[in-house]
Amino acid sequence: MSVSSSHSAASRILKIGIVGFGSFAQFLSKTMIRQGHILRAASRTDYSNLCSQMGISFFRNVDELLEAENDVILICTSILSLSEVLRSLPLHRLKRPTLFADVLSVKEHPRNVLLQVLPAECDVLCTHPMFGPESGKDGWKDLTLMYERVRIRDEAICSSFLQIFESEGCRMLEMSCEEHDKMAARSQFITHTIGRILSEMEIQSTSIDTKGFERLVQLKESTMRDSFDLFSGLFVHNRFAQQELENLQLAFNKVKQKLVEKMNEEQN
Ligand SMILES: NC(=O)c1ccc[n+]([C@@H]2O[C@H](COP(=O)([O-])OP(=O)(O)OC[C@H]3O[C@@H](n4cnc5c(N)ncnc54)[C@H](OP(=O)(O)O)[C@@H]3O)[C@@H](O)[C@H]2O)c1
């Protein structure tokens, strides 16, 4: 694992074709456009109006997106749909070797599928911006961009793509996809699971909230802003998540047992 603060290569204007133009892709696009990059997008849903307001060419047909001259194809689909979306891309329509980058919140799964489906001449960069529309709404400074350079031959394109994040002040963290998934199962997945549990309990602000409880209500609210596809993807496609869910349950049982023991002690 290494944190880098500067890439020597000069950045350049990139032509970026986005596959999956949901809320996270829309959030990333605003910054990329401000930086002067040229964006195109294709998605299952028709985003042509939104894209035309943002200055992005929208293609209903992904064939046309792949046929355009792209430096980077940026995969922003849900974790659950990734395999189906990638396997249905008409990759023979690519005009030239292209960098494929993804932003999925799990990393071994996209790395494996990208390596399986892409032609050998395409480069692969796996990334996970550890922030979203809420935490990154006032800028990306000091927010972490995790990445693994899985298969990179065109250093200039890869560096220019990473510069998008670096130039916003992101903390650039190079880490293997496996290491990421291990850590994310114990951190991000547990955070989302607790947020979902709090939502099932229907916790609400009260007139006597402590600061700690205010944070729990915020956690519930921020978790529920993400789709259930995103949350379940963190579990289904991270091989370390099942064990962490077990650990959470064991820890819950232990705490409950300690409380019951104490109550029994007091009553005797
Ligand atoms: N939200 C965040 O804060 C955040 C942060 C870091 C990384 N990410 C990652 O970014 C990606 C997108 O996240 P998100 O927040 O926008 O929500 P999401 O629910 O994880 O993904 C929504 C995207 O997936 C597409 N999609 C879903 N099911 C599909 C299917 N069956 N066929 C084709 N496309 C399908 C949607 O297309 P349509 O909109 O066209 O229907 C949309 O582009 C995810 O992989 C997520 O893990 C998100």
The ligand as a MOL file (V3000), in Angstrom:
LIG
                    3D

  0  0  0     0  0            999 V3000
M  V30 BEGIN CTAB
M  V30 COUNTS 48 52 0 0 0
M  V30 BEGIN ATOM
M  V30 1 N -22.8600 6.4140 -4.3610 0
M  V30 2 C -21.6450 6.5240 -3.8940 0
M  V30 3 O -21.4050 7.3070 -2.9760 0
M  V30 4 C -20.5160 5.7010 -4.4850 0
M  V30 5 C -19.2050 5.9510 -4.0450 0
M  V30 6 C -18.1470 5.2050 -4.6170 0
M  V30 7 C -18.4210 4.2540 -5.5740 0
M  V30 8 N -19.7220 4.0290 -5.9680 0 CHG=1
M  V30 9 C -19.9800 3.0010 -6.9780 0
M  V30 10 O -20.4740 3.6550 -8.1390 0
M  V30 11 C -21.3800 2.7990 -8.8360 0
M  V30 12 C -22.6940 3.5420 -9.0830 0
M  V30 13 O -23.2820 3.8420 -7.8290 0
M  V30 14 P -24.6310 4.6830 -7.6970 0
M  V30 15 O -24.5930 5.3600 -6.3720 0
M  V30 16 O -24.8700 5.5000 -8.9160 0 CHG=-1
M  V30 17 O -25.8200 3.6040 -7.5510 0
M  V30 18 P -25.9680 2.0360 -7.9150 0
M  V30 19 O -27.3710 1.6940 -7.5860 0
M  V30 20 O -24.9100 1.2330 -7.2670 0
M  V30 21 O -25.7650 1.9840 -9.5000 0
M  V30 22 C -26.6130 2.6930 -10.3760 0
M  V30 23 C -26.0760 2.5380 -11.7710 0
M  V30 24 O -26.1460 1.1700 -12.2040 0
M  V30 25 C -26.9100 1.0720 -13.4030 0
M  V30 26 N -27.6480 -0.1940 -13.3830 0
M  V30 27 C -28.2710 -0.7670 -12.3310 0
M  V30 28 N -28.8280 -1.9540 -12.6910 0
M  V30 29 C -28.5580 -2.1220 -14.0170 0
M  V30 30 C -28.8600 -3.1340 -14.9660 0
M  V30 31 N -29.5540 -4.2360 -14.6270 0
M  V30 32 N -28.4170 -2.9760 -16.2400 0
M  V30 33 C -27.7140 -1.8770 -16.5820 0
M  V30 34 N -27.3870 -0.8760 -15.7300 0
M  V30 35 C -27.8060 -0.9960 -14.4600 0
M  V30 36 C -27.8240 2.2760 -13.3620 0
M  V30 37 O -28.2270 2.5790 -14.6850 0
M  V30 38 P -29.5040 3.5310 -14.9650 0
M  V30 39 O -29.3490 4.7180 -14.0630 0
M  V30 40 O -29.3550 3.8310 -16.4120 0
M  V30 41 O -30.7350 2.7480 -14.6420 0
M  V30 42 C -26.8980 3.3240 -12.7780 0
M  V30 43 O -26.0280 3.8250 -13.7610 0
M  V30 44 C -21.5620 1.5550 -7.9620 0
M  V30 45 O -20.7730 0.5120 -8.4650 0
M  V30 46 C -21.0710 2.0020 -6.5950 0
M  V30 47 O -20.5420 0.9170 -5.8410 0
M  V30 48 C -20.7640 4.7450 -5.4650 0
M  V30 END ATOM
M  V30 BEGIN BOND
M  V30 1 1 1 2
M  V30 2 2 2 3
M  V30 3 1 2 4
M  V30 4 1 4 5
M  V30 5 2 4 48
M  V30 6 2 5 6
M  V30 7 1 6 7
M  V30 8 2 7 8
M  V30 9 1 8 9
M  V30 10 1 8 48
M  V30 11 1 9 10
M  V30 12 1 9 46
M  V30 13 1 10 11
M  V30 14 1 11 12
M  V30 15 1 11 44
M  V30 16 1 12 13
M  V30 17 1 13 14
M  V30 18 2 14 15
M  V30 19 1 14 16
M  V30 20 1 14 17
M  V30 21 1 17 18
M  V30 22 2 18 19
M  V30 23 1 18 20
M  V30 24 1 18 21
M  V30 25 1 21 22
M  V30 26 1 22 23
M  V30 27 1 23 24
M  V30 28 1 23 42
M  V30 29 1 24 25
M  V30 30 1 25 26
M  V30 31 1 25 36
M  V30 32 1 26 27
M  V30 33 1 26 35
M  V30 34 2 27 28
M  V30 35 1 28 29
M  V30 36 1 29 30
M  V30 37 2 29 35
M  V30 38 1 30 31
M  V30 39 2 30 32
M  V30 40 1 32 33
M  V30 41 2 33 34
M  V30 42 1 34 35
M  V30 43 1 36 37
M  V30 44 1 36 42
M  V30 45 1 37 38
M  V30 46 2 38 39
M  V30 47 1 38 40
M  V30 48 1 38 41
M  V30 49 1 42 43
M  V30 50 1 44 45
M  V30 51 1 44 46
M  V30 52 1 46 47
M  V30 END BOND
M  V30 END CTAB
M  END
